[in-house]
Amino acid sequence: MSRLLKNREIWLLLVIGALVVATTLRAPGFAQPANLLDIFNNTSILMILALGQMAVIITRSIDLSMATNLALSGMIVALTNAAFPDIPVPFLMVLATFCGLVMGAFNGILVWKLGIPAIVVTLGTLTIFRGLIFVIAGGSWVNADKFSTDFVQYTRIEFLGLPLLSWYAITIAVMFFVLMTRTPMGRAIYAIGVNPTASTYAGINVGRTTFVAFCISGMLAGFSGYLWVSRYVIGSVEVANGYELTIIAACVIGGISIAGGVGTVGSALLGALFLGVINSALPVINISPFWQMAISGAAIILAVILNARGQKQKGRLILKKGNTQ
C-alpha cells in the first residue's frame, strides 16, 4: 500500500479525480461521461506533444520548437489542401509528419554534430520556423472556407463513441509505451538520461540517440500540426503561439525530470490530462483566465519541488564519513 502511495501516477489520478469532484459540486454536469470524453478529446493533441517532449527531456535535452514545428507543418498541409483539395487526407497526414521529422532532424543534427546546447538550438529554430510560416503564407491566413470537407471532418469521425482524434492519441500512446519500454532505442534513451558517460562505455552512441529523440519529437509535432489545423479549422502564423510552455508543463507536472532519465508514458499523459481538466474546470466555475494561468504556473512549481525531493530521497550514500586512519 505504501508503495502505491509513493507512485506519482496514482497521486496524479487522485488529484485529477478530486478536481472533477470539486468542479461537479459547482457544476453538476461536469462529471457527465460525454463531458469527460470531450475533455479527453480536447487534450489529445497535448498528450501527443507531451510524449514527444518526454523523449527529448529524458535525454537531458529540451525542444522549445515543438509548437512552431506544429504550426509550420500545419500551415504546409493547410496550403496544400487549399491548393489541391482532391489530395487524400492520409497523404496530408504523412506530409505533415514528414515535415515535422525534417525539422526535428535539423534540431537533432545541430545538437549532435555541432554540440550546441539543445535549449539554444531550439530557441533559435523556434523563431526560424515561426518566420517561415509568415514567408510561405505571405502573412495571410487559411480560413475554414478554403479547406476541403474531408480535411476538416476526418478527425471528427467517431468510432466506438470516440472521435478519431482521441483514437490517434490512444494509438500513439500505446506505440510510444512499447518503444520506450520494450525496445533497445527506448532503453538507450533512458540510459543516456541517467548517465551519458556510463552509456558511452556501454556502447551507446549518445549523440545519435539524442538525434533520434529529436526526430521522434519532430514527427509527433508535425503530425499534431495536421490534427490542430483540422480541429480548429485555421492555419496562421499565430497557431499554437506560446504552446511550447504548456507542453513542457505537462511533462514536468507528470513527473518527468528536467535532469533527465526519469519519466513514464503514463505520467506524461496524466500531466497533460491534468492541464486539460484545469483548463476545462476553471471557466465552468467562473475563474478568471488570469487565475487559470496562475494556477497552472503554481502547479508547475509544485511539481518541480516534488520532483527534486523525490530525486534526493532516491539517492544513496556510497561513502560514509569517518576516520581514514
Backbone hydrogen bonds in HBPLUS format (Angstrom, degrees):
<---DONOR---> <-ACCEPTOR-->    atom                        ^
c    i                          cat <-CA-CA->   ^        H-A-AA   ^      H-
h    n   atom  resd res      DA  || num        DHA   H-A  angle D-A-AA Bond
n    s   type  num  typ     dist DA aas  dist angle  dist       angle   num
A0005-LEU N   A0001-MET O   3.08 MM   4  6.44 153.7  2.15 149.4 156.4     1
A0006-LYS N   A0003-ARG O   3.23 MM   3  5.24 139.4  2.40  94.7 105.9     2
A0007-ASN N   A0004-LEU O   3.01 MM   3  5.23 155.7  2.07 106.2 114.0     3
A0011-TRP N   A0007-ASN O   3.28 MM   4  6.65 160.6  2.32 152.4 157.1     4
A0012-LEU N   A0008-ARG O   2.97 MM   4  6.24 155.0  2.04 148.4 155.7     5
A0013-LEU N   A0009-GLU O   2.95 MM   4  6.16 158.9  1.99 147.3 152.8     6
A0014-LEU N   A0010-ILE O   2.97 MM   4  6.25 156.0  2.03 147.7 154.4     7
A0015-VAL N   A0011-TRP O   2.89 MM   4  6.15 157.6  1.94 149.5 155.6     8
A0016-ILE N   A0012-LEU O   2.86 MM   4  6.06 165.2  1.88 154.1 158.1     9
A0017-GLY N   A0013-LEU O   2.86 MM   4  6.03 159.5  1.91 147.0 153.2    10
A0018-ALA N   A0014-LEU O   2.85 MM   4  6.06 153.2  1.92 145.1 152.7    11
A0019-LEU N   A0015-VAL O   2.90 MM   4  6.17 153.2  1.97 148.9 156.0    12
A0020-VAL N   A0016-ILE O   3.01 MM   4  6.30 156.5  2.06 149.3 155.3    13
A0021-VAL N   A0017-GLY O   2.96 MM   4  6.22 162.9  1.99 151.3 155.7    14
A0022-ALA N   A0018-ALA O   2.84 MM   4  5.98 167.3  1.85 151.7 155.7    15
A0023-THR N   A0019-LEU O   2.94 MM   4  6.03 158.3  1.99 145.6 151.6    16
A0024-THR N   A0020-VAL O   2.92 MM   4  6.04 149.5  2.01 143.8 152.7    17
A0025-LEU N   A0021-VAL O   3.11 MM   4  6.42 139.9  2.28 146.2 155.6    18
A0026-ARG N   A0023-THR O   3.05 MM   3  5.33 135.7  2.25 102.5 114.3    19
A0027-ALA N   A0023-THR O   2.76 MM   4  5.98 153.2  1.83 150.4 159.8    20
A0030-PHE N   A0027-ALA O   2.92 MM   3  5.74 170.7  1.93 135.9 138.3    21
A0032-GLN N   A0029-GLY O   3.21 MM   3  5.42 163.5  2.24 109.1 113.0    22
A0035-ASN N   A0032-GLN O   2.93 MM   3  5.34 121.6  2.28 110.5 125.1    23
A0036-LEU N   A0032-GLN O   3.02 MM   4  6.35 160.1  2.06 158.9 165.3    24
A0037-LEU N   A0033-PRO O   2.91 MM   4  6.09 157.4  1.96 151.9 157.9    25
A0038-ASP N   A0034-ALA O   3.02 MM   4  6.17 142.5  2.16 134.2 144.7    26
A0039-ILE N   A0035-ASN O   2.92 MM   4  6.26 147.7  2.02 145.9 154.3    27
A0040-PHE N   A0036-LEU O   3.00 MM   4  6.29 158.5  2.05 145.7 151.2    28
A0041-ASN N   A0037-LEU O   2.89 MM   4  6.14 156.6  1.95 144.3 150.9    29
A0042-ASN N   A0038-ASP O   2.88 MM   4  6.10 154.9  1.95 146.2 153.1    30
A0043-THR N   A0039-ILE O   3.02 MM   4  6.19 132.3  2.25 140.8 153.2    31
A0043-THR N   A0040-PHE O   3.15 MM   3  5.13 133.1  2.38  94.5 107.4    32
A0044-SER N   A0041-ASN O   3.24 MM   3  5.14 156.9  2.30  99.8 106.8    33
A0047-MET N   A0043-THR O   2.96 MM   4  6.24 153.3  2.03 155.8 164.4    34
A0048-ILE N   A0044-SER O   3.09 MM   4  6.42 159.5  2.13 151.7 155.8    35
A0049-LEU N   A0045-ILE O   3.02 MM   4  6.29 165.3  2.04 153.5 157.2    36
A0050-ALA N   A0046-LEU O   2.82 MM   4  5.96 154.5  1.89 149.0 156.4    37
A0051-LEU N   A0047-MET O   3.10 MM   4  6.37 147.7  2.21 146.4 153.8    38
A0052-GLY N   A0048-ILE O   3.28 MM   4  6.67 154.7  2.35 145.7 151.7    39
A0053-GLN N   A0049-LEU O   2.95 MM   4  6.25 161.1  1.98 153.7 159.0    40
A0054-MET N   A0050-ALA O   2.84 MM   4  5.92 146.9  1.95 140.6 150.2    41
A0055-ALA N   A0051-LEU O   3.23 MM   4  6.54 153.5  2.30 146.3 150.4    42
A0057-ILE N   A0053-GLN O   2.88 MM   4  6.11 169.4  1.89 160.4 163.5    43
A0058-ILE N   A0054-MET O   2.97 MM   4  6.03 162.6  2.00 155.5 159.2    44
A0059-THR N   A0056-VAL O   3.05 MM   3  5.41 137.3  2.23 104.9 116.4    45
A0061-SER N   A0056-VAL O   3.25 MM   5  5.48 154.0  2.33 143.6 141.8    46
A0060-ARG N   A0057-ILE O   2.88 MM   3  5.15 153.6  1.95 119.6 121.0    47
A0261-GLY N   A0058-ILE O   2.86 MM 203  4.70 150.6  1.95 114.8 123.2    48
A0069-ASN N   A0065-SER O   2.82 MM   4  5.95 149.7  1.91 154.2 164.0    49
A0070-LEU N   A0066-MET O   2.89 MM   4  6.13 158.1  1.94 147.9 153.4    50
A0071-ALA N   A0067-ALA O   2.95 MM   4  6.22 156.4  2.00 141.1 147.6    51
A0072-LEU N   A0068-THR O   2.87 MM   4  6.00 162.1  1.90 147.9 151.9    52
A0073-SER N   A0069-ASN O   2.92 MM   4  6.02 168.9  1.93 153.7 157.4    53
A0074-GLY N   A0070-LEU O   2.83 MM   4  5.90 156.5  1.89 146.6 154.1    54
A0075-MET N   A0071-ALA O   2.91 MM   4  6.08 149.9  2.00 140.5 148.6    55
A0076-ILE N   A0072-LEU O   2.97 MM   4  6.21 156.3  2.03 149.7 155.7    56
A0077-VAL N   A0073-SER O   3.14 MM   4  6.45 165.2  2.16 152.5 154.9    57
A0078-ALA N   A0074-GLY O   2.89 MM   4  5.98 146.7  2.01 141.8 152.3    58
A0079-LEU N   A0075-MET O   2.89 MM   4  6.04 165.6  1.91 152.9 155.3    59
A0080-THR N   A0076-ILE O   2.97 MM   4  6.12 152.6  2.05 141.5 150.0    60
A0081-ASN N   A0077-VAL O   2.87 MM   4  5.96 158.3  1.92 143.3 148.6    61
A0082-ALA N   A0078-ALA O   2.93 MM   4  6.13 153.6  2.00 144.7 152.5    62
A0083-ALA N   A0079-LEU O   2.98 MM   4  6.13 150.5  2.07 143.5 150.7    63
A0084-PHE N   A0080-THR O   2.79 MM   4  5.82 154.4  1.85 148.5 156.5    64
A0087-ILE N   A0084-PHE O   3.18 MM   3  5.95 172.4  2.18 126.0 128.4    65
A0091-PHE N   A0088-PRO O   3.15 MM   3  5.52 127.9  2.43 105.4 117.7    66
A0092-LEU N   A0088-PRO O   3.35 MM   4  6.79 150.4  2.44 144.0 152.2    67
A0092-LEU N   A0089-VAL O   2.92 MM   3  5.02 116.1  2.34 100.7 117.0    68
A0093-MET N   A0089-VAL O   2.93 MM   4  6.28 148.2  2.03 154.7 164.8    69
A0094-VAL N   A0090-PRO O   3.03 MM   4  6.30 154.0  2.10 143.7 150.1    70
A0095-LEU N   A0091-PHE O   2.85 MM   4  6.11 153.9  1.91 145.6 153.7    71
A0096-ALA N   A0092-LEU O   2.90 MM   4  6.10 159.6  1.94 146.2 150.7    72
A0097-THR N   A0093-MET O   3.02 MM   4  6.23 158.8  2.07 144.2 150.1    73
A0098-PHE N   A0094-VAL O   2.85 MM   4  6.08 155.1  1.91 149.9 156.9    74
A0099-CYS N   A0095-LEU O   2.91 MM   4  6.16 160.9  1.95 152.3 157.2    75
A0100-GLY N   A0096-ALA O   2.99 MM   4  6.23 159.7  2.03 147.5 153.0    76
A0101-LEU N   A0097-THR O   2.90 MM   4  6.14 149.1  2.00 142.8 151.9    77
A0102-VAL N   A0098-PHE O   2.96 MM   4  6.27 156.4  2.02 153.0 158.0    78
A0103-MET N   A0099-CYS O   3.14 MM   4  6.46 161.7  2.18 150.2 154.3    79
A0104-GLY N   A0100-GLY O   2.85 MM   4  6.06 158.2  1.90 150.1 156.9    80
A0105-ALA N   A0101-LEU O   2.77 MM   4  5.92 157.2  1.82 151.0 157.4    81
A0106-PHE N   A0102-VAL O   2.96 MM   4  6.16 147.3  2.07 142.2 150.9    82
A0107-ASN N   A0103-MET O   3.13 MM   4  6.45 159.0  2.18 146.3 150.7    83
A0108-GLY N   A0104-GLY O   2.93 MM   4  6.18 162.3  1.96 147.6 153.1    84
A0109-ILE N   A0105-ALA O   2.82 MM   4  5.99 154.3  1.89 150.4 156.0    85
A0110-LEU N   A0106-PHE O   3.25 MM   4  6.44 162.7  2.28 146.8 150.5    86
A0111-VAL N   A0107-ASN O   3.07 MM   4  6.36 155.5  2.13 150.9 158.0    87
A0112-TRP N   A0108-GLY O   2.80 MM   4  5.87 160.4  1.84 148.7 155.0    88
A0113-LYS N   A0109-ILE O   2.78 MM   4  5.55 152.6  1.85 146.0 153.3    89
A0114-LEU N   A0110-LEU O   3.31 MM   4  5.21 138.4  2.49 112.0 123.5    90
A0120-VAL N   A0117-PRO O   3.04 MM   3  5.44 128.4  2.31 107.9 120.7    91
A0121-VAL N   A0117-PRO O   3.05 MM   4  6.38 165.1  2.08 158.1 162.5    92
A0122-THR N   A0118-ALA O   2.92 MM   4  6.00 176.2  1.92 156.6 157.6    93
A0123-LEU N   A0119-ILE O   3.13 MM   4  5.91 137.3  2.32 125.5 136.2    94
A0124-GLY N   A0120-VAL O   3.09 MM   4  6.26 150.4  2.18 143.2 150.3    95
A0124-GLY N   A0121-VAL O   3.13 MM   3  5.28 120.6  2.50  96.8 110.9    96
A0125-THR N   A0121-VAL O   2.90 MM   4  6.24 165.3  1.92 155.2 159.3    97
A0126-LEU N   A0122-THR O   2.89 MM   4  5.72 139.3  2.06 128.6 139.1    98
A0127-THR N   A0124-GLY O   3.14 MM   3  5.50 123.2  2.48 103.6 115.4    99
A0128-ILE N   A0124-GLY O   3.07 MM   4  6.39 158.7  2.12 146.3 153.0   100
A0129-PHE N   A0125-THR O   2.81 MM   4  5.80 177.1  1.81 153.5 154.6   101
A0130-ARG N   A0126-LEU O   3.23 MM   4  6.27 156.1  2.29 136.4 143.2   102
A0131-GLY N   A0127-THR O   2.94 MM   4  6.12 151.3  2.03 144.9 152.9   103
A0132-LEU N   A0128-ILE O   2.92 MM   4  6.23 149.0  2.02 149.3 158.4   104
A0133-ILE N   A0129-PHE O   3.18 MM   4  6.49 142.3  2.33 143.4 152.0   105
A0135-VAL N   A0131-GLY O   3.07 MM   4  6.39 152.4  2.14 145.5 153.8   106
A0136-ILE N   A0132-LEU O   2.91 MM   4  6.10 175.4  1.91 159.0 158.0   107
A0137-ALA N   A0133-ILE O   3.09 MM   4  6.03 148.3  2.19 143.1 151.6   108
A0138-GLY N   A0134-PHE O   2.85 MM   4  5.53 116.0  2.26 133.7 146.7   109
A0139-GLY N   A0134-PHE O   3.08 MM   5  4.82 129.4  2.35 130.1 139.1   110
A0138-GLY N   A0135-VAL O   3.33 MM   3  5.16 146.5  2.45  93.8 103.2   111
A0140-SER N   A0137-ALA O   3.15 MM   3  5.56 165.4  2.18 114.8 117.0   112
A0142-VAL N   A0235-GLY O   2.81 MM  93  4.86 162.6  1.84 146.4 151.1   113
A0235-GLY N   A0142-VAL O   3.00 MM  93  4.86 150.8  2.09 137.1 143.9   114
A0146-LYS N   A0143-ASN O   3.03 MM   3  5.72 162.6  2.06 121.7 127.3   115
A0147-PHE N   A0144-ALA O   3.23 MM   3  5.59 161.9  2.26 112.2 117.5   116
A0152-VAL N   A0148-SER O   3.35 MM   4  6.67 153.5  2.43 147.7 153.3   117
A0153-GLN N   A0149-THR O   2.92 MM   4  6.04 163.7  1.95 156.5 161.7   118
A0154-TYR N   A0150-ASP O   3.02 MM   4  5.62 139.3  2.19 145.7 150.0   119
A0156-ARG N   A0153-GLN O   2.90 MM   3  5.09 143.2  2.04 107.1 118.9   120
A0165-LEU N   A0155-THR O   3.25 MM  10  5.00 148.5  2.36 142.0 132.9   121
A0164-LEU N   A0157-ILE O   2.81 MM   7  5.72 131.2  2.04 152.4 165.5   122
A0159-PHE N   A0162-LEU O   2.76 MM   3  5.36 163.6  1.78 148.0 149.5   123
A0162-LEU N   A0159-PHE O   3.13 MM   3  5.36 168.0  2.15 112.4 115.9   124
A0166-SER N   A0163-PRO O   3.03 MM   3  5.60 127.8  2.31 112.5 123.3   125
A0167-TRP N   A0163-PRO O   3.30 MM   4  6.74 156.2  2.36 144.9 151.8   126
A0168-TYR N   A0164-LEU O   2.80 MM   4  6.08 148.8  1.90 155.7 163.5   127
A0169-ALA N   A0165-LEU O   3.33 MM   4  6.65 158.3  2.38 143.0 147.4   128
A0170-ILE N   A0166-SER O   3.00 MM   4  6.33 159.3  2.05 150.8 156.6   129
A0171-THR N   A0167-TRP O   2.85 MM   4  5.97 166.6  1.87 150.9 154.7   130
A0172-ILE N   A0168-TYR O   2.92 MM   4  6.04 167.2  1.93 153.3 157.0   131
A0173-ALA N   A0169-ALA O   2.96 MM   4  6.04 153.4  2.03 143.2 150.9   132
A0174-VAL N   A0170-ILE O   3.04 MM   4  6.31 156.6  2.09 149.2 154.7   133
A0175-MET N   A0171-THR O   2.99 MM   4  6.26 166.2  2.01 152.8 156.6   134
A0176-PHE N   A0172-ILE O   2.79 MM   4  5.89 154.8  1.85 147.6 155.2   135
A0177-PHE N   A0173-ALA O   2.90 MM   4  6.05 149.4  1.99 143.1 151.2   136
A0178-VAL N   A0174-VAL O   3.10 MM   4  6.41 159.5  2.14 149.6 154.1   137
A0179-LEU N   A0175-MET O   2.94 MM   4  6.21 159.4  1.99 146.7 152.8   138
A0180-MET N   A0176-PHE O   2.91 MM   4  6.08 164.4  1.93 152.5 155.4   139
A0181-THR N   A0177-PHE O   3.03 MM   4  5.99 143.0  2.17 145.3 154.1   140
A0182-ARG N   A0178-VAL O   2.82 MM   4  5.13 145.1  1.94 143.0 147.5   141
A0187-ARG N   A0183-THR O   3.14 MM   4  6.48 162.6  2.18 153.8 158.3   142
A0188-ALA N   A0184-PRO O   2.86 MM   4  6.03 146.4  1.98 143.6 153.4   143
A0189-ILE N   A0185-MET O   2.96 MM   4  6.21 151.4  2.04 149.0 156.0   144
A0190-TYR N   A0186-GLY O   3.19 MM   4  6.52 159.8  2.23 149.0 153.1   145
A0191-ALA N   A0187-ARG O   2.90 MM   4  6.05 154.4  1.97 142.1 150.2   146
A0192-ILE N   A0188-ALA O   3.02 MM   4  6.22 165.2  2.04 155.6 156.3   147
A0193-GLY N   A0190-TYR O   3.16 MM   3  5.15 126.2  2.47  94.5 108.9   148
A0194-VAL N   A0190-TYR O   3.02 MM   4  6.32 144.8  2.15 148.8 158.2   149
A0195-ASN N   A0191-ALA O   2.95 MM   4  6.18 174.5  1.95 160.6 161.1   150
A0199-SER N   A0195-ASN O   2.98 MM   4  6.15 150.6  2.07 148.7 158.0   151
A0200-THR N   A0196-PRO O   3.03 MM   4  6.23 146.2  2.15 140.6 147.9   152
A0201-TYR N   A0197-THR O   3.21 MM   4  6.62 157.1  2.27 148.5 153.9   153
A0202-ALA N   A0198-ALA O   2.97 MM   4  6.21 132.6  2.20 138.1 151.7   154
A0204-ILE N   A0199-SER O   2.93 MM   5  5.35 161.5  1.96 156.6 150.7   155
A0203-GLY N   A0200-THR O   3.03 MM   3  5.22 159.8  2.07 107.0 112.2   156
A0209-THR N   A0205-ASN O   2.97 MM   4  6.11 158.1  2.02 153.1 159.7   157
A0210-THR N   A0206-VAL O   2.97 MM   4  6.16 158.8  2.02 150.2 155.7   158
A0211-PHE N   A0207-GLY O   2.94 MM   4  6.18 152.2  2.02 144.5 152.8   159
A0212-VAL N   A0208-ARG O   2.94 MM   4  6.25 154.6  2.00 147.6 153.4   160
A0213-ALA N   A0209-THR O   3.01 MM   4  6.33 152.0  2.10 145.1 152.7   161
A0214-PHE N   A0210-THR O   3.04 MM   4  6.40 152.6  2.12 148.9 155.6   162
A0215-CYS N   A0211-PHE O   2.97 MM   4  6.30 147.7  2.08 145.4 155.3   163
A0216-ILE N   A0212-VAL O   2.90 MM   4  6.22 155.6  1.96 151.9 157.9   164
A0217-SER N   A0213-ALA O   2.99 MM   4  6.23 162.2  2.02 146.8 151.7   165
A0218-GLY N   A0214-PHE O   2.84 MM   4  6.02 157.9  1.89 145.5 151.7   166
A0219-MET N   A0215-CYS O   2.87 MM   4  6.09 161.4  1.91 151.4 155.9   167
A0220-LEU N   A0216-ILE O   3.07 MM   4  6.29 167.7  2.09 155.2 157.6   168
A0221-ALA N   A0217-SER O   2.99 MM   4  6.16 151.3  2.07 145.0 153.6   169
A0222-GLY N   A0218-GLY O   2.82 MM   4  6.03 158.7  1.87 151.8 157.7   170
A0223-PHE N   A0219-MET O   2.91 MM   4  6.14 167.1  1.93 153.2 156.4   171
A0224-SER N   A0220-LEU O   2.96 MM   4  6.02 152.6  2.04 137.5 145.5   172
A0225-GLY N   A0221-ALA O   2.99 MM   4  6.25 125.4  2.30 134.8 149.2   173
A0225-GLY N   A0222-GLY O   2.92 MM   3  4.97 133.3  2.15  96.0 110.0   174
A0227-LEU N   A0223-PHE O   3.31 MM   4  6.68 167.1  2.33 146.7 149.8   175
A0228-TRP N   A0224-SER O   2.77 MM   4  5.90 160.5  1.81 151.8 156.3   176
A0229-VAL N   A0225-GLY O   3.13 MM   4  6.26 173.8  2.13 149.2 151.0   177
A0230-SER N   A0226-TYR O   2.86 MM   4  5.94 162.4  1.89 157.6 163.1   178
A0231-ARG N   A0227-LEU O   2.92 MM   4  5.97 154.8  1.98 143.2 150.3   179
A0232-TYR N   A0228-TRP O   2.89 MM   4  6.02 174.2  1.90 160.3 161.8   180
A0233-VAL N   A0229-VAL O   2.76 MM   4  5.16 119.9  2.13 130.0 141.7   181
A0239-VAL N   A0236-SER O   3.31 MM   3  5.55 168.8  2.33 108.3 111.5   182
A0241-ASN N   A0238-GLU O   3.16 MM   3  5.30 147.6  2.27 136.3 128.0   183
A0243-TYR N   A0240-ALA O   3.06 MM   3  5.06 165.6  2.08 122.1 122.9   184
A0245-LEU N   A0242-GLY O   3.36 MM   3  6.17 153.2  2.44 117.3 121.5   185
A0246-THR N   A0243-TYR O   3.02 MM   3  5.12 122.2  2.36  99.0 113.6   186
A0247-ILE N   A0243-TYR O   3.06 MM   4  6.43 153.9  2.13 153.3 160.6   187
A0248-ILE N   A0244-GLU O   3.10 MM   4  6.34 164.2  2.12 147.1 150.4   188
A0249-ALA N   A0245-LEU O   2.89 MM   4  6.00 151.9  1.97 139.9 148.7   189
A0250-ALA N   A0246-THR O   2.96 MM   4  6.20 153.4  2.03 146.9 152.5   190
A0251-CYS N   A0247-ILE O   3.28 MM   4  6.64 154.4  2.35 144.8 150.8   191
A0252-VAL N   A0248-ILE O   2.93 MM   4  6.21 167.9  1.94 158.4 161.2   192
A0253-ILE N   A0249-ALA O   2.86 MM   4  5.93 171.7  1.87 157.4 160.0   193
A0254-GLY N   A0250-ALA O   3.08 MM   4  6.07 143.3  2.22 133.2 143.2   194
A0256-ILE N   A0251-CYS O   3.04 MM   5  5.41 163.6  2.07 153.8 148.7   195
A0255-GLY N   A0252-VAL O   2.98 MM   3  5.21 155.6  2.04 105.4 113.3   196
A0257-SER N   A0262-VAL O   3.17 MM   5  5.37 143.5  2.31 124.4 134.9   197
A0260-GLY N   A0257-SER O   2.96 MM   3  5.36 161.6  2.00 110.4 116.3   198
A0268-ALA N   A0264-THR O   3.15 MM   4  6.44 156.0  2.21 148.0 153.8   199
A0269-LEU N   A0265-VAL O   3.04 MM   4  6.30 161.7  2.07 154.5 159.3   200
A0270-LEU N   A0266-GLY O   2.94 MM   4  6.11 159.8  1.98 148.8 154.5   201
A0271-GLY N   A0267-SER O   2.90 MM   4  6.00 149.8  2.00 142.6 150.9   202
A0272-ALA N   A0268-ALA O   3.11 MM   4  6.35 156.6  2.16 144.7 150.1   203
A0273-LEU N   A0269-LEU O   2.87 MM   4  6.13 155.3  1.93 145.3 153.2   204
A0274-PHE N   A0270-LEU O   2.81 MM   4  5.94 150.4  1.89 144.4 151.9   205
A0275-LEU N   A0271-GLY O   3.28 MM   4  6.58 159.5  2.32 142.9 146.7   206
A0276-GLY N   A0272-ALA O   2.93 MM   4  6.22 150.4  2.02 144.8 154.1   207
A0277-VAL N   A0273-LEU O   2.84 MM   4  6.10 156.4  1.90 153.2 157.9   208
A0278-ILE N   A0274-PHE O   2.94 MM   4  6.18 163.0  1.97 150.5 155.7   209
A0279-ASN N   A0275-LEU O   2.89 MM   4  6.04 168.3  1.90 150.5 153.6   210
A0280-SER N   A0276-GLY O   3.07 MM   4  6.19 138.1  2.25 136.5 147.4   211
A0281-ALA N   A0277-VAL O   2.74 MM   4  5.80 150.8  1.82 152.2 160.6   212
A0282-LEU N   A0278-ILE O   3.07 MM   4  6.00 177.5  2.07 157.0 157.7   213
A0284-VAL N   A0281-ALA O   3.06 MM   3  5.25 119.1  2.44 101.7 117.3   214
A0285-ILE N   A0281-ALA O   3.24 MM   4  6.63 144.0  2.38 153.0 162.5   215
A0287-ILE N   A0282-LEU O   2.90 MM   5  5.14 164.0  1.93 148.0 148.2   216
A0286-ASN N   A0283-PRO O   3.06 MM   3  4.86 157.3  2.11 106.3 106.9   217
A0291-TRP N   A0288-SER O   2.98 MM   3  5.25 123.5  2.30 104.3 118.2   218
A0292-GLN N   A0288-SER O   3.06 MM   4  6.48 144.2  2.19 145.4 156.4   219
A0293-MET N   A0289-PRO O   3.18 MM   4  6.51 153.4  2.26 145.6 149.8   220
A0294-ALA N   A0290-PHE O   3.09 MM   4  6.39 156.4  2.14 141.8 148.6   221
A0295-ILE N   A0291-TRP O   2.80 MM   4  5.95 161.8  1.83 153.2 157.1   222
A0296-SER N   A0292-GLN O   3.03 MM   4  6.19 160.7  2.06 146.5 152.0   223
A0297-GLY N   A0293-MET O   2.93 MM   4  6.12 156.9  1.98 146.5 153.2   224
A0298-ALA N   A0294-ALA O   2.88 MM   4  6.12 154.6  1.95 146.9 153.9   225
A0299-ALA N   A0295-ILE O   2.96 MM   4  6.19 150.5  2.05 145.0 152.9   226
A0300-ILE N   A0296-SER O   3.09 MM   4  6.41 147.5  2.20 143.8 152.1   227
A0301-ILE N   A0297-GLY O   3.06 MM   4  6.41 163.2  2.09 152.8 156.1   228
A0302-LEU N   A0298-ALA O   2.95 MM   4  6.15 164.4  1.98 150.2 154.6   229
A0303-ALA N   A0299-ALA O   2.93 MM   4  6.06 152.3  2.01 141.4 149.3   230
A0304-VAL N   A0300-ILE O   2.94 MM   4  6.25 155.4  2.00 152.7 158.8   231
A0305-ILE N   A0301-ILE O   3.02 MM   4  6.31 159.0  2.07 150.8 156.3   232
A0306-LEU N   A0302-LEU O   2.96 MM   4  6.21 162.1  2.00 150.4 155.1   233
A0307-ASN N   A0303-ALA O   2.86 MM   4  6.06 154.4  1.92 147.0 154.5   234
A0308-ALA N   A0304-VAL O   2.92 MM   4  6.13 161.6  1.96 149.8 154.3   235
A0309-ARG N   A0305-ILE O   2.98 MM   4  6.21 162.0  2.01 151.8 156.5   236
A0310-GLY N   A0306-LEU O   2.89 MM   4  6.00 155.9  1.95 145.6 152.7   237
A0311-GLN N   A0307-ASN O   2.96 MM   4  6.21 154.2  2.03 150.0 156.2   238
A0312-LYS N   A0308-ALA O   3.10 MM   4  6.36 150.7  2.19 144.2 151.9   239
A0313-GLN N   A0309-ARG O   3.02 MM   4  6.26 154.9  2.09 147.4 154.0   240
A0314-LYS N   A0310-GLY O   3.13 MM   4  6.33 135.6  2.33 137.9 149.2   241
A0315-GLY N   A0312-LYS O   3.19 MM   3  5.31 149.8  2.28 100.2 109.1   242
